[in-house]
Structures are given as C-alpha cells and as structure tokens.
Amino acid sequence: NEPANFVAGDLNDGCAKNKINYPPYVPQVRIDDGSSGLSEKTLCGDAVHSKGLHYDIHNMFGWYQSEPTLDGVRAATGKRGLVLSRSTYVGSGRWVAHWLGDNFSNWTNLKNS
C-alpha cells in the first residue's frame, strides 16, 4: 500500500538531484541500485501529494487508504469486513489488521509473529 513502480522516480527523468531525493544519509534498507537514493521503486521524495511532499508522507500512504478501503468493503457487502494491510501506521488498527508480510506458513513463524 504505497506508491510503487519498477523504476526510480519518473520513468523518463528519474528524480531531481536535491537533498530531499538524495539526502546526505541513506538508511540501511534493501536497495537494488544505491544510485537512485530513497526513490528506489517508488516516487521521488519531492513529489507533491495533497497532504505534502512524498518524503514526509511515504510511510503514511497506507494509513490514508485504510478507512476508505474498509468503508468500501462494508458498502459492497453490507456486512462487517476484514481488511489486511502490510502498510500500517499508528492508529491503523481501527480500520485494518496488520499483515506481517511474506513469512513461511509454519508453526515457528506463527509463534514468532
């Protein structure tokens, strides 16, 4: 539940060379191509959303989708719904359950999760 693509930033132009897209630090995350800064397989940090810069709201993108998704499930079925999301944020539990991701279906992983 985050804006994703298979390139770094814009398909043709990439991302502007600035401190938002290429900060002086890069966290230790899995990045296939370190030359793309923080925009690896997502939008440029300086992309503008209605709530602000992508850099500031990237981790909240799934949170903004949580309540409307549950509302849509309820409207479509007329019943209580269950929505699982891998992209949760503080307070998301009001509308969605957190999916832990691609772990193996075995008792050890179930216990650890």
Secondary structure, 3 states (H helix, E strand, C coil): CCCECCCCCECCCECCCCCCCCCCCCCCCCCCCHHHHHHCCECCCCCEECCEEHHHHHHHHHHHHHHHHHHHHHHHHCCCCCCEECCCCCCHHHCCEECCCCCCCCHHHHHHC
